[in-house]
Amino acid sequence: MTAQPVLKTDLVQTQLVKPCLVSSELDIELNKDLSKELKKSTQSKFSKAAASYKTHANVQKQAASDLFSLIKPGFNKNKLCVDLGAGPLVDTHTLQSMFEGVVAMDLSINMLQSSDLTTPKICADMDNLPLQANSVDVIYSNFAVQWSANFSALMQSLYNILKPGGQAYISTVVEGSLNEIKTAFAALDSNSHINTFNSELHINQSVQNAGFTINSAKKRIYTDEYTTPLKAITSIKAIGGTTQNHTNTRQGLLTKSALQKVCSAYPLINNKACVSYHVVLLSLEKH
């Protein structure tokens, strides 16, 4: 099966998309709230993780299963769905069995090109979505919107893009996630080594302020277990999760002794090194 090309400015032939705003991989109109360097860092790390993402994205698969269960059966005939933050199109494949049309969108062109799934693909920044108002029936986004530079503005954008009566099914990582890794690195220095995640309260306020009706909001904690702290730390790199949305970060690679110190401080549960993700699952509606 030959994959359709990733859509770029000169390839867009649909009223769904604003051609002037479709982004190439490194030519992105950046949100002013997030520096160009941080946005490109996000893009670069997810692109590098494209080859290993499917193998290591275990909690993402669990969240996807729970998110799919929120989608109303029998309501999806003739519906157009956008998979926002589609990655290597793992969830897009399932969405194709639910909806008549599915558009895969991701910041990383490498992620999009890693799949041979035949579906429209758009390389674009979620903080500058190239979609027309009132053009989409359903937005699906699993483990992606936490990378937005401005979650409140993103929710307003998604609300505008959806048709009246449109649905949004979203999972997002929130405060409390990766606490084991945070604890381990605290033994090394006071710098931040993980992303700063929004609070559950901020998530709920943002979707309500955007105008959404919340049909369902559930919090889950998904946990991966590893045999060693090093494997646990490496796991978030394998999915591109070392991206950080702030500037208070430690620069440079860890020395061997520093890494040993971090691993020694890693909290173990039954001799296992766990990595936990606190996740909010949302079923939203535009009236």
Backbone bond lengths (Angstrom), bond angles and torsions (degrees), N, CA, C in turn:
res aa  C-N    CA-C-N  psi(-1)  N-CA   C-N-CA  omega(-1)  CA-C   N-CA-C  phi
1 M - - - 1.456 - - 1.520 109.12 -
2 T 1.324 116.96 131.23 1.446 121.43 -179.39 1.521 109.83 -95.21
3 A 1.322 116.29 128.34 1.454 120.19 -177.68 1.518 110.62 -73.05
4 Q 1.337 116.38 146.50 1.442 120.31 172.04 1.519 108.83 -70.08
5 P 1.337 117.64 150.05 1.460 118.98 -179.88 1.515 111.96 -66.73
6 V 1.320 116.17 150.61 1.458 120.44 173.37 1.521 107.67 -67.02
7 L 1.326 116.14 128.10 1.451 119.64 -175.44 1.517 111.03 -71.86
8 K 1.327 116.94 131.35 1.452 123.24 172.93 1.528 107.86 -128.63
9 T 1.305 115.53 -178.88 1.457 120.11 -170.62 1.522 113.29 -50.67
10 D 1.311 118.62 -46.68 1.453 120.89 -174.22 1.523 113.64 -83.59
11 L 1.326 117.30 1.43 1.459 120.49 -177.61 1.526 112.94 -110.47
12 V 1.331 116.55 -8.11 1.458 119.02 -174.54 1.528 110.44 -75.28
13 Q 1.330 116.19 126.69 1.463 121.30 -178.32 1.527 110.21 -131.82
14 T 1.313 118.30 37.33 1.459 120.47 -176.80 1.516 110.88 -138.22
15 Q 1.323 116.43 149.10 1.460 121.10 178.86 1.519 111.81 -72.70
16 L 1.324 117.02 -13.32 1.459 121.01 179.29 1.517 111.00 -64.31
17 V 1.324 116.41 -36.40 1.460 122.28 -169.58 1.516 111.71 -104.28
18 K 1.318 116.13 142.11 1.457 122.23 170.05 1.525 107.64 -86.09
19 P 1.316 119.85 102.34 1.467 121.29 -173.63 1.517 113.76 -55.93
20 C 1.337 117.78 -35.30 1.460 120.36 -175.60 1.518 112.93 -69.25
21 L 1.341 117.72 -13.83 1.456 120.28 -176.52 1.514 114.34 -110.87
22 V 1.337 118.21 -1.95 1.459 119.13 179.05 1.516 109.11 -67.97
23 S 1.343 116.51 129.96 1.453 120.99 -172.49 1.510 112.28 -94.03
24 S 1.306 117.39 143.04 1.452 121.00 164.95 1.512 106.98 -84.26
25 E 1.334 117.71 178.35 1.467 119.68 -170.71 1.524 112.66 -61.29
26 L 1.332 117.89 -41.97 1.457 119.06 -176.25 1.526 112.69 -117.78
27 D 1.313 117.53 5.18 1.456 120.83 179.76 1.517 107.85 -109.75
28 I 1.317 116.25 77.28 1.455 122.50 -171.71 1.524 109.74 -115.69
29 E 1.347 116.52 133.87 1.459 119.30 172.77 1.518 106.81 -75.56
30 L 1.322 115.80 107.83 1.452 120.54 -167.97 1.524 112.03 -85.37
31 N 1.309 115.38 141.50 1.446 120.90 175.45 1.525 108.90 -64.62
32 K 1.319 116.43 132.97 1.462 120.06 -174.60 1.520 112.73 -65.30
33 D 1.344 117.79 -19.76 1.455 120.45 -179.14 1.514 112.98 -79.14
34 L 1.310 118.11 -11.01 1.457 121.24 179.55 1.517 108.20 -128.54
35 S 1.331 116.70 128.69 1.454 119.90 -175.09 1.521 111.35 -63.16
36 K 1.328 114.75 155.62 1.456 121.40 178.65 1.519 110.64 -58.61
37 E 1.322 116.46 -37.52 1.466 120.63 -178.26 1.526 111.25 -65.50
38 L 1.336 117.19 -43.13 1.463 120.03 -179.12 1.524 111.42 -67.93
39 K 1.325 116.79 -39.30 1.461 119.50 179.62 1.531 110.78 -65.73
40 K 1.320 116.13 -43.06 1.457 119.41 178.58 1.526 111.18 -67.37
41 S 1.348 116.43 -32.28 1.458 120.05 176.97 1.528 110.14 -64.15
42 T 1.332 116.10 -43.07 1.463 120.45 176.64 1.522 110.44 -57.69
43 Q 1.307 115.81 -48.61 1.458 121.95 -179.23 1.523 111.83 -60.65
44 S 1.327 115.88 -45.32 1.459 121.30 -177.34 1.523 111.70 -64.37
45 K 1.337 116.81 -44.31 1.462 119.83 -176.44 1.525 112.01 -68.55
46 F 1.327 117.37 -37.24 1.457 118.95 177.12 1.524 110.91 -71.74
47 S 1.313 117.51 -32.82 1.461 119.88 176.76 1.522 110.66 -65.16
48 K 1.330 116.24 -41.83 1.456 120.39 179.20 1.525 111.65 -67.45
49 A 1.331 116.19 -28.03 1.471 120.28 -178.43 1.522 113.15 -85.40
50 A 1.329 117.74 -1.45 1.471 120.79 -174.02 1.523 112.39 -55.40
51 A 1.329 117.01 -41.91 1.467 120.34 -175.14 1.525 112.39 -70.00
52 S 1.337 117.77 -30.58 1.465 120.99 -174.61 1.526 113.39 -102.38
53 Y 1.314 117.89 -7.13 1.459 121.32 -171.45 1.526 112.57 -59.74
54 K 1.326 116.81 -48.98 1.473 119.88 -175.52 1.524 111.97 -58.95
55 T 1.331 116.47 -36.11 1.459 121.38 -176.86 1.515 111.85 -72.13
56 H 1.346 117.13 -36.88 1.457 120.74 -171.25 1.526 115.05 -101.70
57 A 1.325 118.00 -9.01 1.467 120.63 -174.28 1.527 111.52 -81.69
58 N 1.320 116.41 61.17 1.466 120.67 -174.99 1.526 112.85 -72.10
59 V 1.331 117.55 -47.64 1.465 119.01 -178.94 1.527 110.56 -69.24
60 Q 1.324 116.38 -30.28 1.456 119.42 176.28 1.523 111.22 -62.01
61 K 1.325 116.20 -37.39 1.459 120.74 178.00 1.527 110.75 -66.89
62 Q 1.328 116.86 -38.69 1.462 120.33 177.45 1.527 110.94 -64.32
63 A 1.338 115.83 -44.04 1.465 120.17 179.63 1.523 110.88 -64.85
64 A 1.341 116.76 -38.25 1.466 120.52 178.96 1.522 110.62 -61.19
65 S 1.322 116.53 -42.69 1.462 120.53 179.38 1.523 110.77 -59.84
66 D 1.330 116.34 -43.83 1.468 120.51 179.35 1.529 111.10 -68.43
67 L 1.334 116.53 -35.48 1.466 120.55 -179.61 1.534 110.44 -70.35
68 F 1.316 116.82 -40.55 1.468 120.38 178.20 1.525 110.94 -60.60
69 S 1.325 116.50 -33.82 1.465 119.94 -178.21 1.528 112.38 -67.40
70 L 1.338 117.00 -17.33 1.466 121.10 179.21 1.523 112.54 -83.40
71 I 1.324 116.80 -17.64 1.464 120.84 -176.81 1.527 109.84 -73.38
72 K 1.308 115.65 127.09 1.458 120.62 -176.03 1.533 111.24 -66.62
73 P 1.318 118.01 124.67 1.475 119.66 177.54 1.514 111.16 -72.39
74 G 1.329 115.76 146.16 1.451 120.76 175.95 1.510 115.36 77.68
75 F 1.346 117.43 1.18 1.465 120.49 -176.84 1.531 111.41 -101.51
76 N 1.339 116.79 -3.66 1.456 119.92 -163.13 1.529 116.08 -100.79
77 K 1.320 118.31 3.05 1.460 120.03 -179.36 1.532 110.36 -62.42
78 N 1.328 115.51 134.93 1.470 122.24 178.58 1.531 113.03 64.05
79 K 1.323 118.07 22.93 1.466 121.52 -179.14 1.525 111.00 -99.60
80 L 1.337 115.22 145.31 1.457 121.91 174.63 1.520 108.96 -104.53
81 C 1.327 115.84 126.18 1.467 122.40 -177.80 1.529 109.95 -117.00
82 V 1.327 116.38 137.68 1.462 122.39 171.74 1.521 108.60 -106.29
83 D 1.329 116.14 123.61 1.464 121.97 175.15 1.524 106.52 -92.16
84 L 1.332 116.69 99.34 1.458 122.63 -173.91 1.527 110.11 -88.12
85 G 1.337 116.27 121.65 1.459 120.66 -173.24 1.512 109.57 76.22
86 A 1.328 115.27 46.75 1.469 121.80 -170.66 1.523 113.79 -68.43
87 G 1.345 117.87 -20.10 1.461 119.79 -178.36 1.520 110.84 59.52
88 P 1.343 117.31 -134.16 1.477 120.91 -179.50 1.525 113.42 -84.66
89 L 1.328 117.64 21.49 1.465 125.11 172.08 1.530 113.90 68.50
90 V 1.328 117.11 26.31 1.468 120.16 177.84 1.527 110.21 -63.09
91 D 1.338 117.17 -48.58 1.462 121.07 -179.52 1.524 111.41 -75.34
92 T 1.334 116.84 -28.23 1.466 120.77 179.47 1.522 110.81 -57.82
93 H 1.314 115.97 -38.68 1.469 120.83 179.88 1.520 110.74 -59.83
94 T 1.341 116.71 -44.29 1.463 120.57 178.50 1.522 110.79 -67.55
95 L 1.323 117.08 -40.30 1.465 121.30 -179.71 1.527 111.33 -62.06
96 Q 1.330 117.33 -31.08 1.464 120.25 178.49 1.523 112.16 -63.01
97 S 1.316 117.05 -26.00 1.463 120.42 177.89 1.527 111.68 -81.85
98 M 1.333 116.36 -9.93 1.463 121.32 -177.54 1.524 113.48 -104.96
99 F 1.345 116.07 -30.26 1.458 120.53 -173.06 1.528 110.70 -126.62
100 E 1.316 115.13 153.86 1.462 119.29 -179.07 1.523 111.91 -67.15
101 G 1.342 116.56 -39.00 1.454 120.59 179.31 1.513 110.86 -133.60
102 V 1.338 116.97 138.24 1.459 121.94 178.52 1.526 108.91 -132.95
103 V 1.322 116.22 128.65 1.460 122.55 175.49 1.521 108.17 -109.54
104 A 1.331 116.90 124.55 1.464 121.96 179.10 1.516 108.98 -93.78
105 M 1.331 116.35 128.15 1.461 121.09 -179.14 1.522 109.93 -129.63
106 D 1.334 116.63 134.23 1.454 120.76 179.24 1.529 109.90 -153.86
107 L 1.320 116.03 154.42 1.466 121.84 177.25 1.521 111.68 -72.13
108 S 1.334 116.62 -26.98 1.462 121.94 -175.87 1.522 111.58 -99.65
109 I 1.313 116.19 116.97 1.461 119.84 177.58 1.528 111.26 -68.10
110 N 1.337 117.14 -29.52 1.467 120.72 177.37 1.523 110.66 -64.16
111 M 1.332 116.88 -40.99 1.462 120.21 177.28 1.529 110.52 -60.08
112 L 1.322 116.85 -47.37 1.456 121.04 -178.25 1.523 111.96 -64.03
113 Q 1.321 116.35 -39.74 1.460 120.44 -177.58 1.521 113.18 -78.95
114 S 1.336 117.45 -9.83 1.467 119.87 -179.58 1.526 111.93 -75.61
115 S 1.325 116.97 -10.31 1.464 121.08 -179.92 1.525 109.77 -112.45
116 D 1.347 116.46 142.12 1.460 120.74 176.08 1.529 111.29 -97.75
117 L 1.326 116.25 13.99 1.459 121.14 179.02 1.534 109.83 -62.38
118 T 1.312 115.82 133.42 1.462 120.64 -179.85 1.523 109.92 -85.75
119 T 1.308 115.65 103.69 1.461 122.76 178.33 1.518 107.57 -165.42
120 P 1.318 119.41 152.80 1.464 119.59 176.45 1.531 111.10 -59.93
121 K 1.325 116.76 136.96 1.460 122.70 -178.71 1.525 109.21 -127.55
122 I 1.313 115.96 133.56 1.461 120.98 179.32 1.520 108.95 -127.72
123 C 1.318 116.67 123.71 1.457 121.65 174.19 1.518 107.62 -89.99
124 A 1.329 116.69 110.16 1.462 120.24 -174.43 1.522 110.90 -155.76
125 D 1.317 114.85 161.98 1.462 123.48 179.74 1.525 109.14 -90.74
126 M 1.321 118.28 125.72 1.459 120.93 -179.55 1.527 112.10 -61.50
127 D 1.326 117.26 -23.24 1.455 120.32 177.92 1.518 112.87 -84.04
128 N 1.304 116.75 2.96 1.462 122.21 175.38 1.532 107.80 -148.84
129 L 1.320 115.67 63.73 1.460 121.29 -171.16 1.525 111.84 -66.84
130 P 1.338 117.16 130.58 1.465 121.60 -177.55 1.525 112.44 -90.48
131 L 1.334 117.19 46.88 1.461 121.23 -174.91 1.525 110.62 -122.36
132 Q 1.324 115.08 143.15 1.457 121.02 -179.73 1.529 110.79 -71.47
133 A 1.323 115.82 153.25 1.464 121.41 174.67 1.521 109.85 -65.28
134 N 1.334 115.32 144.19 1.473 121.99 176.36 1.524 112.83 54.79
135 S 1.333 116.44 41.42 1.468 120.18 -174.54 1.525 114.17 -116.06
136 V 1.333 118.03 -10.70 1.459 121.40 -172.08 1.532 110.01 -124.25
137 D 1.329 115.83 139.90 1.473 120.47 179.15 1.528 112.13 -83.93
138 V 1.336 115.69 -39.81 1.471 120.60 -173.74 1.530 109.91 -140.28
139 I 1.312 116.02 136.87 1.460 121.82 171.02 1.520 107.73 -116.35
140 Y 1.314 115.29 127.27 1.462 122.68 177.26 1.521 107.24 -118.75
141 S 1.326 116.62 132.53 1.461 119.20 178.42 1.520 109.55 -149.49
142 N 1.325 115.87 117.06 1.459 121.98 -177.19 1.531 110.47 -115.11
143 F 1.333 116.26 118.79 1.471 121.69 175.05 1.540 112.22 57.95
144 A 1.322 116.85 42.84 1.466 119.33 -177.12 1.521 114.07 -131.80
145 V 1.323 118.07 -42.55 1.467 119.48 -169.04 1.525 113.50 -69.23
146 Q 1.343 118.37 -10.42 1.468 119.25 174.96 1.524 111.75 -66.54
147 W 1.345 117.15 -14.66 1.469 120.61 179.16 1.527 111.61 -88.65
148 S 1.321 117.64 -1.04 1.461 120.11 177.44 1.522 110.79 -65.02
149 A 1.329 115.86 143.69 1.467 120.57 176.88 1.523 111.58 -74.22
150 N 1.318 116.29 -22.30 1.466 120.72 -177.40 1.522 108.06 -149.88
151 F 1.322 116.32 94.04 1.464 121.10 -173.93 1.526 111.50 -62.28
152 S 1.328 117.41 -40.40 1.468 120.66 -179.22 1.523 111.00 -61.80
153 A 1.336 116.22 -44.47 1.460 120.48 179.34 1.525 110.91 -66.14
154 L 1.334 116.86 -36.32 1.465 120.89 178.06 1.517 110.70 -63.17
155 M 1.328 117.65 -43.52 1.458 120.41 179.41 1.521 111.53 -61.86
156 Q 1.336 116.74 -38.81 1.455 120.44 177.38 1.529 110.57 -65.14
157 S 1.319 115.76 -39.09 1.460 121.10 178.48 1.525 110.97 -64.26
158 L 1.329 116.97 -44.39 1.462 120.92 179.08 1.532 110.98 -63.38
159 Y 1.310 115.65 -39.18 1.467 120.35 178.51 1.530 109.98 -61.60
160 N 1.323 116.51 -42.80 1.466 120.42 -178.68 1.526 112.07 -67.40
161 I 1.322 116.82 -35.71 1.464 121.84 -177.72 1.528 111.87 -70.67
162 L 1.328 116.73 -34.41 1.462 120.67 -178.09 1.522 112.09 -69.80
163 K 1.327 115.08 145.77 1.455 120.53 171.65 1.534 109.20 -71.91
164 P 1.324 118.89 157.14 1.471 119.67 172.44 1.526 110.35 -55.08
165 G 1.309 116.57 132.18 1.461 121.43 -174.90 1.511 113.05 86.46
166 G 1.339 116.92 -0.96 1.459 121.42 -179.52 1.517 112.72 -68.39
167 Q 1.338 114.84 157.59 1.464 121.89 -176.42 1.525 110.48 -117.78
168 A 1.320 115.59 148.87 1.462 121.30 172.34 1.523 108.68 -130.64
169 Y 1.326 115.65 129.80 1.465 122.06 178.13 1.527 106.81 -119.51
170 I 1.321 116.28 113.41 1.466 121.05 -168.97 1.521 110.77 -134.12
171 S 1.325 115.82 134.52 1.468 120.54 166.19 1.516 107.50 -115.92
172 T 1.315 116.38 137.63 1.463 120.38 179.64 1.520 110.60 -142.22
173 V 1.306 115.31 140.80 1.462 122.10 178.72 1.520 109.01 -75.62
174 V 1.333 116.79 137.86 1.461 121.01 -176.69 1.529 110.90 -127.28
175 E 1.319 114.58 178.74 1.462 122.83 179.68 1.527 112.25 -48.00
176 G 1.330 116.20 142.40 1.458 122.01 -179.84 1.514 112.69 101.36
177 S 1.332 116.26 -13.86 1.464 120.59 -179.68 1.524 111.12 -72.95
178 L 1.330 115.67 150.99 1.466 123.97 177.10 1.526 112.39 56.94
179 N 1.331 115.52 28.90 1.461 118.88 -177.34 1.520 112.22 -64.75
180 E 1.329 117.14 -30.41 1.467 120.40 178.38 1.532 110.71 -63.24
181 I 1.324 115.65 -42.28 1.463 120.03 179.30 1.523 110.28 -68.70
182 K 1.312 116.58 -39.31 1.468 121.17 177.46 1.530 110.42 -60.48
183 T 1.338 116.49 -43.10 1.471 121.79 179.37 1.521 111.10 -63.00
184 A 1.305 116.55 -42.94 1.472 120.75 -178.45 1.526 111.26 -64.17
185 F 1.317 117.40 -44.14 1.460 120.82 -177.87 1.527 112.62 -73.40
186 A 1.331 116.80 -19.47 1.464 120.19 177.19 1.524 111.05 -63.47
187 A 1.330 117.11 -22.78 1.463 121.15 177.29 1.521 111.44 -73.12
188 L 1.327 116.34 -15.51 1.463 120.80 -176.60 1.518 112.27 -96.40
189 D 1.323 117.62 -48.42 1.463 121.81 -178.70 1.519 109.08 -163.50
190 S 1.328 116.29 -178.70 1.466 121.52 -177.72 1.520 112.60 -97.56
191 N 1.326 117.28 3.18 1.458 120.62 179.03 1.526 110.83 -73.50
192 S 1.319 115.21 159.34 1.459 120.12 176.87 1.525 109.70 -85.64
193 H 1.322 116.21 135.56 1.467 121.35 179.97 1.522 112.31 -118.79
194 I 1.322 116.74 0.88 1.457 120.53 178.62 1.530 109.45 -131.31
195 N 1.306 115.47 166.90 1.452 120.83 178.59 1.520 111.01 -67.01
196 T 1.317 116.45 151.99 1.457 121.54 172.78 1.523 108.19 -92.80
197 F 1.331 116.34 121.01 1.457 120.44 -175.42 1.528 111.07 -103.67
198 N 1.326 115.71 150.80 1.464 120.95 178.61 1.525 110.75 -67.81
199 S 1.337 115.54 155.81 1.457 120.68 175.06 1.523 110.01 -79.33
200 E 1.303 115.73 159.03 1.465 120.81 177.09 1.527 110.19 -61.42
201 L 1.333 116.44 -37.01 1.468 121.25 178.82 1.524 110.99 -62.60
202 H 1.334 116.51 -43.74 1.464 120.34 179.74 1.528 111.23 -64.09
203 I 1.312 116.22 -38.43 1.469 120.67 177.92 1.525 110.04 -60.20
204 N 1.325 116.90 -50.41 1.463 121.07 -177.32 1.523 111.55 -64.57
205 Q 1.322 116.65 -41.40 1.467 120.07 179.49 1.526 111.25 -64.81
206 S 1.318 116.48 -39.05 1.466 121.21 -177.38 1.523 111.87 -65.49
207 V 1.341 116.69 -43.28 1.463 118.68 -178.42 1.530 110.70 -70.40
208 Q 1.321 116.78 -34.90 1.458 120.13 177.96 1.523 110.98 -69.86
209 N 1.328 117.22 -42.47 1.462 120.79 179.53 1.525 111.48 -64.62
210 A 1.338 116.90 -28.93 1.465 120.88 178.54 1.526 111.66 -71.37
211 G 1.328 116.26 -19.15 1.457 120.88 179.35 1.514 114.59 111.12
212 F 1.327 117.35 -1.61 1.461 121.20 -178.16 1.525 111.88 -69.58
213 T 1.320 114.84 147.03 1.450 121.39 163.91 1.522 107.56 -92.04
214 I 1.329 117.19 129.31 1.460 120.96 -179.51 1.522 108.57 -90.45
215 N 1.319 116.19 106.76 1.465 120.06 177.38 1.520 111.37 -78.84
216 S 1.325 115.78 -30.44 1.469 120.51 179.68 1.519 109.10 -157.99
217 A 1.330 116.28 138.87 1.468 122.20 174.42 1.525 107.41 -142.94
218 K 1.321 115.53 111.43 1.459 120.77 -176.93 1.527 110.14 -125.16
219 K 1.316 115.93 143.50 1.459 119.76 175.51 1.521 109.23 -107.79
220 R 1.320 115.36 134.74 1.457 122.16 177.92 1.528 109.17 -129.90
221 I 1.314 115.86 152.36 1.465 121.02 171.59 1.524 107.27 -117.38
222 Y 1.315 115.63 116.70 1.461 122.25 179.03 1.525 108.50 -105.04
223 T 1.320 115.72 137.01 1.460 119.75 -174.46 1.525 111.46 -130.85
224 D 1.315 114.55 132.99 1.458 121.62 170.70 1.519 108.69 -104.00
225 E 1.334 117.29 142.73 1.464 122.00 177.82 1.522 110.22 -114.77
226 Y 1.346 115.37 139.83 1.464 120.97 -179.86 1.520 109.17 -132.41
227 T 1.310 115.10 155.12 1.467 119.88 -176.33 1.523 112.18 -75.79
228 T 1.335 117.59 -23.41 1.464 120.93 -179.93 1.528 109.94 -138.58
229 P 1.343 117.41 153.56 1.467 120.35 175.27 1.529 112.52 -58.64
230 L 1.316 117.36 -36.35 1.463 120.13 -179.37 1.529 110.94 -61.66
231 K 1.330 116.47 -42.27 1.469 119.59 178.54 1.526 110.92 -65.95
232 A 1.319 116.65 -34.82 1.467 120.68 178.23 1.525 110.47 -65.32
233 I 1.323 116.51 -45.36 1.472 121.14 179.67 1.518 110.62 -65.38
234 T 1.324 116.16 -41.78 1.466 120.87 -179.24 1.519 111.90 -66.13
235 S 1.323 117.28 -26.93 1.463 120.96 -175.33 1.523 112.63 -61.98
236 I 1.325 117.72 -36.13 1.468 118.12 -177.96 1.525 110.92 -74.85
237 K 1.339 116.66 -25.42 1.467 119.64 175.15 1.523 110.03 -69.64
238 A 1.322 116.50 -35.33 1.466 121.14 -176.81 1.522 112.83 -67.11
239 I 1.337 117.31 -19.10 1.463 120.17 178.02 1.526 111.34 -110.19
240 G 1.335 117.39 9.82 1.451 120.90 179.42 1.509 113.37 81.44
241 G 1.335 116.69 10.44 1.451 121.26 -172.35 1.514 116.16 -79.53
242 T 1.319 118.51 4.91 1.460 120.10 176.91 1.528 111.32 -84.93
243 T 1.315 116.97 -2.08 1.455 120.56 175.57 1.519 109.93 -59.50
244 Q 1.331 116.79 137.90 1.456 120.66 179.93 1.518 110.10 -126.27
245 N 1.343 116.24 140.88 1.457 120.49 -176.02 1.521 112.01 -102.66
246 H 1.312 116.24 33.48 1.464 121.34 177.57 1.513 107.58 -150.51
247 T 1.325 115.47 174.27 1.463 119.32 -174.21 1.529 113.23 -107.91
248 N 1.323 118.38 -3.58 1.465 120.99 -179.52 1.525 109.64 -84.00
249 T 1.320 115.54 68.55 1.454 120.49 -175.32 1.510 110.94 -123.69
250 R 1.307 115.81 154.88 1.455 121.06 177.13 1.524 108.86 -79.45
251 Q 1.304 116.73 131.14 1.454 121.03 -177.48 1.527 110.55 -92.99
252 G 1.330 116.78 145.51 1.453 121.05 175.22 1.516 113.26 89.79
253 L 1.336 114.93 166.06 1.453 121.39 -179.89 1.518 110.91 -78.59
254 L 1.331 115.87 153.20 1.454 120.41 176.13 1.524 110.44 -74.41
255 T 1.319 116.39 140.43 1.461 119.61 172.31 1.524 108.07 -74.22
256 K 1.322 115.93 166.18 1.464 120.26 179.52 1.515 110.96 -59.91
257 S 1.328 117.26 -41.82 1.468 120.75 -178.57 1.530 111.03 -68.15
258 A 1.349 116.14 -37.45 1.460 119.65 178.77 1.527 110.43 -66.12
259 L 1.318 116.80 -41.03 1.459 121.01 179.12 1.524 110.83 -64.90
260 Q 1.325 116.39 -39.69 1.464 120.41 177.44 1.524 110.90 -62.81
261 K 1.328 116.17 -37.99 1.466 120.93 178.71 1.519 110.96 -64.64
262 V 1.311 115.95 -42.22 1.464 121.00 179.01 1.526 110.48 -64.90
263 C 1.315 116.42 -45.39 1.470 120.54 -179.61 1.528 111.58 -63.61
264 S 1.323 116.43 -36.78 1.466 120.27 179.63 1.525 111.70 -66.87
265 A 1.337 115.63 -29.31 1.465 120.23 -178.01 1.531 112.69 -88.93
266 Y 1.317 116.49 -3.79 1.467 119.61 -176.30 1.530 109.99 -67.57
267 P 1.328 118.86 126.36 1.478 120.85 -179.49 1.527 111.03 -70.70
268 L 1.320 116.36 128.73 1.466 121.57 -179.10 1.523 110.51 -107.41
269 I 1.303 115.90 146.69 1.460 122.76 174.76 1.523 107.40 -124.33
270 N 1.329 116.34 114.41 1.462 121.32 -175.67 1.527 111.57 52.85
271 N 1.335 114.21 42.63 1.469 122.53 179.09 1.524 113.31 64.32
272 K 1.314 116.74 19.64 1.461 121.87 176.97 1.530 109.36 -114.68
273 A 1.318 115.00 143.01 1.464 120.54 175.57 1.525 107.98 -95.89
274 C 1.313 115.96 111.94 1.466 120.49 -176.53 1.526 111.44 -97.46
275 V 1.319 115.43 150.58 1.462 122.61 171.21 1.524 106.21 -126.09
276 S 1.327 116.03 115.88 1.464 119.40 -175.38 1.520 111.57 -110.43
277 Y 1.333 113.90 143.19 1.463 122.14 178.45 1.523 108.73 -122.86
278 H 1.328 116.51 122.62 1.457 121.58 173.72 1.529 106.81 -90.76
279 V 1.319 116.36 123.56 1.463 120.92 -169.80 1.526 110.69 -132.47
280 V 1.327 115.88 135.66 1.459 121.64 173.12 1.523 108.51 -102.81
281 L 1.333 116.35 129.10 1.465 123.31 177.60 1.523 108.56 -105.71
282 L 1.323 116.14 124.81 1.459 121.52 -174.09 1.527 111.89 -120.30
283 S 1.319 115.65 136.11 1.458 122.63 167.42 1.527 106.41 -117.58
284 L 1.337 116.16 112.81 1.460 121.79 -172.41 1.519 110.91 -119.92
285 E 1.335 115.90 157.79 1.462 120.85 -179.30 1.511 110.18 -141.20
286 K 1.334 116.12 139.96 1.460 122.40 174.13 1.520 109.06 -99.87
287 H 1.312 116.47 121.65 1.476 120.10 179.54 1.523 110.45 -98.66
